[in-house]
Amino acid sequence: MQEEGEQIGRFKVRSLMRELALVSKQPGSHAYKKATVERPDIPNILNRAFDVEAPNQVWCGDITYVWAQGKWHYLAVVLDLYARRVVGWALSDKPDADLAVKALDVA
């Protein structure tokens, strides 16, 4: 429309969508399952001591989710706390133990 000289913006798009009975479809929200119990059997060894004196002494990691190709994908990342660099990562359709193991194997 802009190439044809038509002024276009969000309000114009909204008006045209209403006129054509079009509705925007957004992906649903995503939430991990909440832990139902504490895990006192897993000690907090690091205890927020993030200052490390040499490489490969302390690694940490996290899993996040990314919406792509119409579904959720899960990314596990392993960081070396000394260099603050990614040392391993893995991508999967499921946030399971295999995902974490793959990221650690790469690291």
Phi and psi in radians as a Rosetta constraint file:
Dihedral C 1 N 2 CA 2 C 2 CIRCULARHARMONIC -1.117 0.35
Dihedral N 2 CA 2 C 2 N 3 CIRCULARHARMONIC -0.627 0.35
Dihedral C 2 N 3 CA 3 C 3 CIRCULARHARMONIC -1.133 0.35
Dihedral N 3 CA 3 C 3 N 4 CIRCULARHARMONIC -0.473 0.35
Dihedral C 3 N 4 CA 4 C 4 CIRCULARHARMONIC -1.550 0.35
Dihedral N 4 CA 4 C 4 N 5 CIRCULARHARMONIC 0.135 0.35
Dihedral C 4 N 5 CA 5 C 5 CIRCULARHARMONIC 1.540 0.35
Dihedral N 5 CA 5 C 5 N 6 CIRCULARHARMONIC 0.149 0.35
Dihedral C 5 N 6 CA 6 C 6 CIRCULARHARMONIC -1.475 0.35
Dihedral N 6 CA 6 C 6 N 7 CIRCULARHARMONIC 2.297 0.35
Dihedral C 6 N 7 CA 7 C 7 CIRCULARHARMONIC -1.280 0.35
Dihedral N 7 CA 7 C 7 N 8 CIRCULARHARMONIC 2.267 0.35
Dihedral C 7 N 8 CA 8 C 8 CIRCULARHARMONIC -2.378 0.35
Dihedral N 8 CA 8 C 8 N 9 CIRCULARHARMONIC 2.404 0.35
Dihedral C 8 N 9 CA 9 C 9 CIRCULARHARMONIC -2.698 0.35
Dihedral N 9 CA 9 C 9 N 10 CIRCULARHARMONIC -3.053 0.35
Dihedral C 9 N 10 CA 10 C 10 CIRCULARHARMONIC -1.152 0.35
Dihedral N 10 CA 10 C 10 N 11 CIRCULARHARMONIC -0.606 0.35
Dihedral C 10 N 11 CA 11 C 11 CIRCULARHARMONIC -1.258 0.35
Dihedral N 11 CA 11 C 11 N 12 CIRCULARHARMONIC -0.651 0.35
Dihedral C 11 N 12 CA 12 C 12 CIRCULARHARMONIC -1.137 0.35
Dihedral N 12 CA 12 C 12 N 13 CIRCULARHARMONIC -0.744 0.35
Dihedral C 12 N 13 CA 13 C 13 CIRCULARHARMONIC -1.094 0.35
Dihedral N 13 CA 13 C 13 N 14 CIRCULARHARMONIC -0.754 0.35
Dihedral C 13 N 14 CA 14 C 14 CIRCULARHARMONIC -1.037 0.35
Dihedral N 14 CA 14 C 14 N 15 CIRCULARHARMONIC -0.780 0.35
Dihedral C 14 N 15 CA 15 C 15 CIRCULARHARMONIC -1.086 0.35
Dihedral N 15 CA 15 C 15 N 16 CIRCULARHARMONIC -0.795 0.35
Dihedral C 15 N 16 CA 16 C 16 CIRCULARHARMONIC -1.135 0.35
Dihedral N 16 CA 16 C 16 N 17 CIRCULARHARMONIC -0.690 0.35
Dihedral C 16 N 17 CA 17 C 17 CIRCULARHARMONIC -1.125 0.35
Dihedral N 17 CA 17 C 17 N 18 CIRCULARHARMONIC -0.717 0.35
Dihedral C 17 N 18 CA 18 C 18 CIRCULARHARMONIC -1.094 0.35
Dihedral N 18 CA 18 C 18 N 19 CIRCULARHARMONIC -0.750 0.35
Dihedral C 18 N 19 CA 19 C 19 CIRCULARHARMONIC -1.068 0.35
Dihedral N 19 CA 19 C 19 N 20 CIRCULARHARMONIC -0.640 0.35
Dihedral C 19 N 20 CA 20 C 20 CIRCULARHARMONIC -1.648 0.35
Dihedral N 20 CA 20 C 20 N 21 CIRCULARHARMONIC 0.075 0.35
Dihedral C 20 N 21 CA 21 C 21 CIRCULARHARMONIC 1.025 0.35
Dihedral N 21 CA 21 C 21 N 22 CIRCULARHARMONIC 0.688 0.35
Dihedral C 21 N 22 CA 22 C 22 CIRCULARHARMONIC -1.666 0.35
Dihedral N 22 CA 22 C 22 N 23 CIRCULARHARMONIC 2.499 0.35
Dihedral C 22 N 23 CA 23 C 23 CIRCULARHARMONIC -2.208 0.35
Dihedral N 23 CA 23 C 23 N 24 CIRCULARHARMONIC 2.341 0.35
Dihedral C 23 N 24 CA 24 C 24 CIRCULARHARMONIC -1.281 0.35
Dihedral N 24 CA 24 C 24 N 25 CIRCULARHARMONIC 2.416 0.35
Dihedral C 24 N 25 CA 25 C 25 CIRCULARHARMONIC -2.025 0.35
Dihedral N 25 CA 25 C 25 N 26 CIRCULARHARMONIC 2.062 0.35
Dihedral C 25 N 26 CA 26 C 26 CIRCULARHARMONIC -1.789 0.35
Dihedral N 26 CA 26 C 26 N 27 CIRCULARHARMONIC 2.601 0.35
Dihedral C 26 N 27 CA 27 C 27 CIRCULARHARMONIC -1.137 0.35
Dihedral N 27 CA 27 C 27 N 28 CIRCULARHARMONIC 2.572 0.35
Dihedral C 27 N 28 CA 28 C 28 CIRCULARHARMONIC -1.190 0.35
Dihedral N 28 CA 28 C 28 N 29 CIRCULARHARMONIC 2.863 0.35
Dihedral C 28 N 29 CA 29 C 29 CIRCULARHARMONIC -1.251 0.35
Dihedral N 29 CA 29 C 29 N 30 CIRCULARHARMONIC 2.792 0.35
Dihedral C 29 N 30 CA 30 C 30 CIRCULARHARMONIC -2.237 0.35
Dihedral N 30 CA 30 C 30 N 31 CIRCULARHARMONIC 2.412 0.35
Dihedral C 30 N 31 CA 31 C 31 CIRCULARHARMONIC -2.538 0.35
Dihedral N 31 CA 31 C 31 N 32 CIRCULARHARMONIC 2.419 0.35
Dihedral C 31 N 32 CA 32 C 32 CIRCULARHARMONIC -1.270 0.35
Dihedral N 32 CA 32 C 32 N 33 CIRCULARHARMONIC 2.754 0.35
Dihedral C 32 N 33 CA 33 C 33 CIRCULARHARMONIC -1.174 0.35
Dihedral N 33 CA 33 C 33 N 34 CIRCULARHARMONIC 2.416 0.35
Dihedral C 33 N 34 CA 34 C 34 CIRCULARHARMONIC -1.438 0.35
Dihedral N 34 CA 34 C 34 N 35 CIRCULARHARMONIC 2.474 0.35
Dihedral C 34 N 35 CA 35 C 35 CIRCULARHARMONIC -1.172 0.35
Dihedral N 35 CA 35 C 35 N 36 CIRCULARHARMONIC 2.380 0.35
Dihedral C 35 N 36 CA 36 C 36 CIRCULARHARMONIC -1.677 0.35
Dihedral N 36 CA 36 C 36 N 37 CIRCULARHARMONIC -0.312 0.35
Dihedral C 36 N 37 CA 37 C 37 CIRCULARHARMONIC -2.408 0.35
Dihedral N 37 CA 37 C 37 N 38 CIRCULARHARMONIC 2.667 0.35
Dihedral C 37 N 38 CA 38 C 38 CIRCULARHARMONIC -1.269 0.35
Dihedral N 38 CA 38 C 38 N 39 CIRCULARHARMONIC 2.734 0.35
Dihedral C 38 N 39 CA 39 C 39 CIRCULARHARMONIC -2.050 0.35
Dihedral N 39 CA 39 C 39 N 40 CIRCULARHARMONIC 1.288 0.35
Dihedral C 39 N 40 CA 40 C 40 CIRCULARHARMONIC -1.162 0.35
Dihedral N 40 CA 40 C 40 N 41 CIRCULARHARMONIC -0.262 0.35
Dihedral C 40 N 41 CA 41 C 41 CIRCULARHARMONIC -1.346 0.35
Dihedral N 41 CA 41 C 41 N 42 CIRCULARHARMONIC -0.163 0.35
Dihedral C 41 N 42 CA 42 C 42 CIRCULARHARMONIC -1.886 0.35
Dihedral N 42 CA 42 C 42 N 43 CIRCULARHARMONIC 1.782 0.35
Dihedral C 42 N 43 CA 43 C 43 CIRCULARHARMONIC -1.257 0.35
Dihedral N 43 CA 43 C 43 N 44 CIRCULARHARMONIC 2.640 0.35
Dihedral C 43 N 44 CA 44 C 44 CIRCULARHARMONIC -1.561 0.35
Dihedral N 44 CA 44 C 44 N 45 CIRCULARHARMONIC 1.475 0.35
Dihedral C 44 N 45 CA 45 C 45 CIRCULARHARMONIC -1.212 0.35
Dihedral N 45 CA 45 C 45 N 46 CIRCULARHARMONIC -0.713 0.35
Dihedral C 45 N 46 CA 46 C 46 CIRCULARHARMONIC -1.214 0.35
Dihedral N 46 CA 46 C 46 N 47 CIRCULARHARMONIC -0.708 0.35
Dihedral C 46 N 47 CA 47 C 47 CIRCULARHARMONIC 0.843 0.35
Dihedral N 47 CA 47 C 47 N 48 CIRCULARHARMONIC 0.779 0.35
Dihedral C 47 N 48 CA 48 C 48 CIRCULARHARMONIC 1.073 0.35
Dihedral N 48 CA 48 C 48 N 49 CIRCULARHARMONIC 0.384 0.35
Dihedral C 48 N 49 CA 49 C 49 CIRCULARHARMONIC -1.526 0.35
Dihedral N 49 CA 49 C 49 N 50 CIRCULARHARMONIC 1.424 0.35
Dihedral C 49 N 50 CA 50 C 50 CIRCULARHARMONIC -1.527 0.35
Dihedral N 50 CA 50 C 50 N 51 CIRCULARHARMONIC -0.124 0.35
Dihedral C 50 N 51 CA 51 C 51 CIRCULARHARMONIC -1.495 0.35
Dihedral N 51 CA 51 C 51 N 52 CIRCULARHARMONIC 1.926 0.35
Dihedral C 51 N 52 CA 52 C 52 CIRCULARHARMONIC -1.955 0.35
Dihedral N 52 CA 52 C 52 N 53 CIRCULARHARMONIC 2.487 0.35
Dihedral C 52 N 53 CA 53 C 53 CIRCULARHARMONIC -1.595 0.35
Dihedral N 53 CA 53 C 53 N 54 CIRCULARHARMONIC -0.274 0.35
Dihedral C 53 N 54 CA 54 C 54 CIRCULARHARMONIC -2.641 0.35
Dihedral N 54 CA 54 C 54 N 55 CIRCULARHARMONIC 2.762 0.35
Dihedral C 54 N 55 CA 55 C 55 CIRCULARHARMONIC -1.134 0.35
Dihedral N 55 CA 55 C 55 N 56 CIRCULARHARMONIC 2.698 0.35
Dihedral C 55 N 56 CA 56 C 56 CIRCULARHARMONIC 1.025 0.35
Dihedral N 56 CA 56 C 56 N 57 CIRCULARHARMONIC 0.435 0.35
Dihedral C 56 N 57 CA 57 C 57 CIRCULARHARMONIC -1.602 0.35
Dihedral N 57 CA 57 C 57 N 58 CIRCULARHARMONIC -0.696 0.35
Dihedral C 57 N 58 CA 58 C 58 CIRCULARHARMONIC -2.354 0.35
Dihedral N 58 CA 58 C 58 N 59 CIRCULARHARMONIC 2.149 0.35
Dihedral C 58 N 59 CA 59 C 59 CIRCULARHARMONIC -1.963 0.35
Dihedral N 59 CA 59 C 59 N 60 CIRCULARHARMONIC 2.593 0.35
Dihedral C 59 N 60 CA 60 C 60 CIRCULARHARMONIC -2.379 0.35
Dihedral N 60 CA 60 C 60 N 61 CIRCULARHARMONIC 2.904 0.35
Dihedral C 60 N 61 CA 61 C 61 CIRCULARHARMONIC -2.685 0.35
Dihedral N 61 CA 61 C 61 N 62 CIRCULARHARMONIC 2.993 0.35
Dihedral C 61 N 62 CA 62 C 62 CIRCULARHARMONIC -2.741 0.35
Dihedral N 62 CA 62 C 62 N 63 CIRCULARHARMONIC 2.793 0.35
Dihedral C 62 N 63 CA 63 C 63 CIRCULARHARMONIC -2.145 0.35
Dihedral N 63 CA 63 C 63 N 64 CIRCULARHARMONIC 2.344 0.35
Dihedral C 63 N 64 CA 64 C 64 CIRCULARHARMONIC -2.297 0.35
Dihedral N 64 CA 64 C 64 N 65 CIRCULARHARMONIC 2.974 0.35
Dihedral C 64 N 65 CA 65 C 65 CIRCULARHARMONIC -2.147 0.35
Dihedral N 65 CA 65 C 65 N 66 CIRCULARHARMONIC 2.584 0.35
Dihedral C 65 N 66 CA 66 C 66 CIRCULARHARMONIC -2.321 0.35
Dihedral N 66 CA 66 C 66 N 67 CIRCULARHARMONIC 2.281 0.35
Dihedral C 66 N 67 CA 67 C 67 CIRCULARHARMONIC -1.496 0.35
Dihedral N 67 CA 67 C 67 N 68 CIRCULARHARMONIC 2.059 0.35
Dihedral C 67 N 68 CA 68 C 68 CIRCULARHARMONIC -2.664 0.35
Dihedral N 68 CA 68 C 68 N 69 CIRCULARHARMONIC 2.523 0.35
Dihedral C 68 N 69 CA 69 C 69 CIRCULARHARMONIC 0.935 0.35
Dihedral N 69 CA 69 C 69 N 70 CIRCULARHARMONIC 0.629 0.35
Dihedral C 69 N 70 CA 70 C 70 CIRCULARHARMONIC 1.379 0.35
Dihedral N 70 CA 70 C 70 N 71 CIRCULARHARMONIC 0.215 0.35
Dihedral C 70 N 71 CA 71 C 71 CIRCULARHARMONIC -2.707 0.35
Dihedral N 71 CA 71 C 71 N 72 CIRCULARHARMONIC 2.954 0.35
Dihedral C 71 N 72 CA 72 C 72 CIRCULARHARMONIC -1.456 0.35
Dihedral N 72 CA 72 C 72 N 73 CIRCULARHARMONIC 2.403 0.35
Dihedral C 72 N 73 CA 73 C 73 CIRCULARHARMONIC -2.134 0.35
Dihedral N 73 CA 73 C 73 N 74 CIRCULARHARMONIC 2.651 0.35
Dihedral C 73 N 74 CA 74 C 74 CIRCULARHARMONIC -2.043 0.35
Dihedral N 74 CA 74 C 74 N 75 CIRCULARHARMONIC 2.341 0.35
Dihedral C 74 N 75 CA 75 C 75 CIRCULARHARMONIC -2.068 0.35
Dihedral N 75 CA 75 C 75 N 76 CIRCULARHARMONIC 2.128 0.35
Dihedral C 75 N 76 CA 76 C 76 CIRCULARHARMONIC -1.860 0.35
Dihedral N 76 CA 76 C 76 N 77 CIRCULARHARMONIC 2.331 0.35
Dihedral C 76 N 77 CA 77 C 77 CIRCULARHARMONIC -2.231 0.35
Dihedral N 77 CA 77 C 77 N 78 CIRCULARHARMONIC 2.416 0.35
Dihedral C 77 N 78 CA 78 C 78 CIRCULARHARMONIC -2.017 0.35
Dihedral N 78 CA 78 C 78 N 79 CIRCULARHARMONIC 2.230 0.35
Dihedral C 78 N 79 CA 79 C 79 CIRCULARHARMONIC -1.992 0.35
Dihedral N 79 CA 79 C 79 N 80 CIRCULARHARMONIC 2.493 0.35
Dihedral C 79 N 80 CA 80 C 80 CIRCULARHARMONIC -1.536 0.35
Dihedral N 80 CA 80 C 80 N 81 CIRCULARHARMONIC 2.050 0.35
Dihedral C 80 N 81 CA 81 C 81 CIRCULARHARMONIC -1.173 0.35
Dihedral N 81 CA 81 C 81 N 82 CIRCULARHARMONIC -0.410 0.35
Dihedral C 81 N 82 CA 82 C 82 CIRCULARHARMONIC -1.193 0.35
Dihedral N 82 CA 82 C 82 N 83 CIRCULARHARMONIC -0.909 0.35
Dihedral C 82 N 83 CA 83 C 83 CIRCULARHARMONIC -1.557 0.35
Dihedral N 83 CA 83 C 83 N 84 CIRCULARHARMONIC -0.235 0.35
Dihedral C 83 N 84 CA 84 C 84 CIRCULARHARMONIC 0.998 0.35
Dihedral N 84 CA 84 C 84 N 85 CIRCULARHARMONIC 0.729 0.35
Dihedral C 84 N 85 CA 85 C 85 CIRCULARHARMONIC -2.155 0.35
Dihedral N 85 CA 85 C 85 N 86 CIRCULARHARMONIC 2.650 0.35
Dihedral C 85 N 86 CA 86 C 86 CIRCULARHARMONIC -1.268 0.35
Dihedral N 86 CA 86 C 86 N 87 CIRCULARHARMONIC 2.201 0.35
Dihedral C 86 N 87 CA 87 C 87 CIRCULARHARMONIC -1.923 0.35
Dihedral N 87 CA 87 C 87 N 88 CIRCULARHARMONIC -0.191 0.35
Dihedral C 87 N 88 CA 88 C 88 CIRCULARHARMONIC -2.911 0.35
Dihedral N 88 CA 88 C 88 N 89 CIRCULARHARMONIC 2.637 0.35
Dihedral C 88 N 89 CA 89 C 89 CIRCULARHARMONIC -2.750 0.35
Dihedral N 89 CA 89 C 89 N 90 CIRCULARHARMONIC 2.788 0.35
Dihedral C 89 N 90 CA 90 C 90 CIRCULARHARMONIC -2.655 0.35
Dihedral N 90 CA 90 C 90 N 91 CIRCULARHARMONIC 2.673 0.35
Dihedral C 90 N 91 CA 91 C 91 CIRCULARHARMONIC -2.176 0.35
Dihedral N 91 CA 91 C 91 N 92 CIRCULARHARMONIC 2.447 0.35
Dihedral C 91 N 92 CA 92 C 92 CIRCULARHARMONIC -2.669 0.35
Dihedral N 92 CA 92 C 92 N 93 CIRCULARHARMONIC 2.891 0.35
Dihedral C 92 N 93 CA 93 C 93 CIRCULARHARMONIC -1.465 0.35
Dihedral N 93 CA 93 C 93 N 94 CIRCULARHARMONIC -0.244 0.35
Dihedral C 93 N 94 CA 94 C 94 CIRCULARHARMONIC -2.277 0.35
Dihedral N 94 CA 94 C 94 N 95 CIRCULARHARMONIC 2.431 0.35
Dihedral C 94 N 95 CA 95 C 95 CIRCULARHARMONIC -1.526 0.35
Dihedral N 95 CA 95 C 95 N 96 CIRCULARHARMONIC 1.226 0.35
Dihedral C 95 N 96 CA 96 C 96 CIRCULARHARMONIC -2.007 0.35
Dihedral N 96 CA 96 C 96 N 97 CIRCULARHARMONIC -3.091 0.35
Dihedral C 96 N 97 CA 97 C 97 CIRCULARHARMONIC -1.098 0.35
Dihedral N 97 CA 97 C 97 N 98 CIRCULARHARMONIC -0.589 0.35
Dihedral C 97 N 98 CA 98 C 98 CIRCULARHARMONIC -1.043 0.35
Dihedral N 98 CA 98 C 98 N 99 CIRCULARHARMONIC -0.632 0.35
Dihedral C 98 N 99 CA 99 C 99 CIRCULARHARMONIC -1.086 0.35
Dihedral N 99 CA 99 C 99 N 100 CIRCULARHARMONIC -0.824 0.35
Dihedral C 99 N 100 CA 100 C 100 CIRCULARHARMONIC -1.125 0.35
Dihedral N 100 CA 100 C 100 N 101 CIRCULARHARMONIC -0.716 0.35
Dihedral C 100 N 101 CA 101 C 101 CIRCULARHARMONIC -1.106 0.35
Dihedral N 101 CA 101 C 101 N 102 CIRCULARHARMONIC -0.735 0.35
Dihedral C 101 N 102 CA 102 C 102 CIRCULARHARMONIC -1.066 0.35
Dihedral N 102 CA 102 C 102 N 103 CIRCULARHARMONIC -0.747 0.35
Dihedral C 102 N 103 CA 103 C 103 CIRCULARHARMONIC -1.113 0.35
Dihedral N 103 CA 103 C 103 N 104 CIRCULARHARMONIC -0.704 0.35
Dihedral C 103 N 104 CA 104 C 104 CIRCULARHARMONIC -1.180 0.35
Dihedral N 104 CA 104 C 104 N 105 CIRCULARHARMONIC -0.662 0.35
Dihedral C 104 N 105 CA 105 C 105 CIRCULARHARMONIC -1.091 0.35
Dihedral N 105 CA 105 C 105 N 106 CIRCULARHARMONIC -0.710 0.35
Dihedral C 105 N 106 CA 106 C 106 CIRCULARHARMONIC -1.122 0.35
Dihedral N 106 CA 106 C 106 N 107 CIRCULARHARMONIC -0.702 0.35
